[in-house]
Amino acid sequence: MATIEKQNQDQLISSLKRAIARQAEVELAGAGEDPVLAVRLLAVEEETLVVSHPIDEPGATALRKGERVDVRLVLSLRDEERVVSKRWSLRSKVVESFAFDLGAKQTPALRLSWPTEIKPHQRRDHFRVQTIGQDRPELRVWLLQDIASAEAAERALQQANRDRVELDAEAVAELRPNVGPAFEALTSDLSGGGLCMIVPEAVDAKLAGNPSLWVELNVPGGPLLIAGVAKVAHRKPMQVQRKGQGQKLIRVGLAMLCTRPEFAEGVAERLCRLAAEIQRQQLRRTRGA
């Protein structure tokens, strides 16, 4: 793990506070990965963090004062030359178990020491997964014409996700920012870090200059899962051509940058969940074959 530099402390504090506001999914892992608990980040204090303590969960009582723990969640932090939204693991220790005032009630909580080390973390079920056949989510992509309208759309979509409201096609169309005509694309694979799409060479030509894109991803025939502003991260010609047309296909990697860090963090979380669910479905079919 890398030591957290002084200049990154303010960025870490801001990102942790955004995680509280969006009720982010958080894992708390003990030494040797035992136990691994789903918890809530409740507060960012001057020198400590506060997380919920699910005392009824198996292994929860093992988290005693002084025990080393890793706090894992999606944050927007600097990784080498740029700020990225992905899963990070923060090294900490248990300071105490106590009752935290949560509004009008108290809830069991753990106070943790301020993180001293940090590293990117990739869960075993969050590796990149191929999306083929029935596993392929529907992908729609547009050239974005107005970045200001995209921020308003991302804000509304984030609130709908926080409220667990499923948006149908009509509702999504009303929220969509100012975009040009949609173009043809298929998902190739995805992970918590982003997705790849396959496009004809003629469509790839429209991406010259790396314009901002508006991307929407949903289960076939189902509600919207993910939407936001994206940029091309890389592109590579494929060896195959479109059958019967002699048209080259290009594999294009997209980075979901969004207009604000809190939106990018939420999109990264939902991509992680989608990748994990697709992998679980693929494993179930493989075992049942």
N, C-alpha and C positions, 0 to 999 in steps of 0.2 A: 504494500500500500504506500502511496505517496503522502508526505506530510502536507497539510493544508497551509499554503502560504498566507501571510498576513493580508496581502492585497485581495485574496479571494474570499476572505471572511464575510465581508459585506454582501457579496454576491450569493454566498451560501445561505446567509440569514434570510435574504429576500426570497430565494427560491424555496426555502423551508416554510416560510410564512405563506407563500402561494399554495404549497402542498396542503397546508391546513385549510385554507379557504376552499379548495376544490375537493376536500375530503379524499385525499389521495390514498391509493392502496399502498400499504407499508408492510414489509416483512421484518420481523425481529429474530435474528438467528443467534443462538448461543454458541459457545465454543464447540468446534467439531460438528457444527450444523445440528446440534441437539440442545433444545428443540428449535423448530422454525415455526413462528406464530404469526398469524395475521393480526395486526394491531392498527390503531389510529394514532396519528401524530396530533397531540392535543395542544402543545404550547412550545414556543421557542423563548427560553428565558435567557438572562444575561450570560450565564456560564453553563447552562444545562438544557437538555431537551426533556419533554414530558410526553410519554406514549401511554396508551391504554394498556391495562394488564389483565388479559383474559384468564382470570384465576381458575376458571373451571376447565380450561383446556389441558390435555395431557402434557406434562412437562413444564407447565407454566411456573410451578412452585420452585423449579430448579434455578430460576433467575433470581439469585440472591445478591445481596450487597457485595460489590467487588467483582462480580462475574463479568467477563468480557463478552460483549455482544456486537453484532453488526446490524445496523439499520439500513434497510434496502428500499429504495423508492426511485421514481423518475424525477430528476431535477434538471434544470438548465444551468450548466456549469461550463467553464472553459476547459476544453480538452485540446491540448497542443495550441493550435493557432486560432481556434474559433469556439464560440459558445454553442454547445449542442444539448439537445434534450434526449436523455437516455437514462437507463438504470444505473444508479451509483450505490456503492456500499460504503457506509460511514462507520469507522471503528470507534467504539465507545465502551463505557463500563456502567454497571448498575450502581447508582448512588443510594437509592432507597425505594421502598414500596410505600405508597401513601394513598390517601383519599383526595382526589382532585375535584375541585369545585367546577362542575360543568353546568352552567346556568343555575337552575333551581335545585339541582340534585348533585350528589357526589358519586364519583365512579372510581373503581380501583385503577391505580396508575403506577407507573415506574418513572422515577426521575433518573435520567442518564447524564453522564458527564459529557461535556462538549466534545464533539468528534475531534480526534487528533490526526487521523489518517483517512484517506479516501481513495477508492479505485473504481473503475467501471465494473459493473457486475452483470453477467448474462446468466439468467436462470436456464436450467437444463431444458425446460419446455418453451424457451423463447429463442431457440435457434431459427435461422431462416428456413421457411418451409415453402415448397413448391405448391403452386395453386393451379391444378389441372382438373379438367372435367367438372364433377359436381362440387369440388372444393374451391372452384374459382369464383371469387366475389365479383359482382358487377362493378366495373370501373368506368367512370365518366370524367373526361378531362377537357378543360377549356383554357384558352388564352385569357388571362385576367386583364381587364381594361381599366379598372379603378381600384387601387389598393385600399383607399379609404372605405369603400363599400365592403371590401373583404373583411376588414376589422369588425365592422358592425355585424356581418354574417357570422363570423367566428364567435363573437361574444354571445349572440343569440343561440347558436348551436351548443356552446359550452353550457349555457344555462339549462337548455333542454336536457342535455346529458346529465347534469347535476340533479335535475328534478326527475330523472328517469322517464322522460316523455319520449315515446316513439313517434318519429315524424314520417308521415306518408309522403308520397311523391308531390302532392299539391302543396303541402306545408313547406317542403324543402325548396320547391320552385319559388315560393314567395320570399324565402330568406336568402336565396342565391344572390351573390354580388353581381356587379356589372361585368359581364363576360361576353366573349365572342361566341361563334358557333362551336359546338362540341366536336371533338374529332375522335376517330376510331382508335381504340386501345384495348389491350387485354392484359390482365395481371399475369406476371410470370412467377413471382415469388414475393414473400413479404416477411418482415420480422419487426421486432420492436423498434428497430432503427430506421425503417423506411420500407419502400416497395420498389419493385421493378416492373416495367410494362413493356409490351412488345407492340411496336407500331410499324406501319409501312414506311418505306424510305421517303415517300412524298410527305407524310405527316412529320417525319423527323426534320425535314427541311424547314418546317414552321417553327422549330425550336431553336433555330440559329439566333445567336445573340443572347441565349439563356433568358427568355422572358419569364415573368411570374405566371404561374399556372394555378387554376382552381381545380381541385381534385375531390371527387366524391366516390366513396366506396360503400357498397351495401351487399347484404346477402341477396342472392337472386330472388326477386319477387318479394323481398322483405324490406324492413325499415332501414333508414340511413344509419351506417355505423360510424363512418369517419369522413370528415370534410375539412379542407383547409388549404392554405396557400403552400405551394411547393415550387422547388427549383430543380433543374436537372443537375444531378451529381456526377453522372458519368453516362457514356453511351458506347455501344459496341455492336458492329454489324454481326448478324447471325449467319451461320453457314447455310441454313435452309432458305428457300424462297417460297413465296406464296404460291400454292399449288395452282397450276394452270394459267398463272398470270406473269410469271417470270419477274415478279416484283421483290426486291430485297426487303428483308425485315431487319429492324434495328431494336436491340434490347437497351432500354433507357432506364437508368436508376434515378429515382426521385427522392429528394430530401424534403420532408414535411417541416418547413421552417415556420410557417404561420406568421402572423403579424405581431404577436406578443409572446414572450416566454411562457406565460401561463397557459396559452392556447396550445403551444407546441408540446408542453408537458402532458396535457390532457390527451392529445392525439397520440403521443408515444405510448401512453398507458393503454389506450384502446387498441392500438396496433399489437401490443404485447398480448392482450387478451385474445384478439382474433387469431394471431399466429398459434397461440397455445391451443385454442379450440380446434383449429384445422388439423394440427398435429394429433390431437386426441382422436379425432374422427378417423384419420388415416391409420392410426395404430389399431383402433377397434376393427376396421375393415381387414387389416392385415392379419390380425389374430383370428378373425372369424372365417378367413379364406380356407 
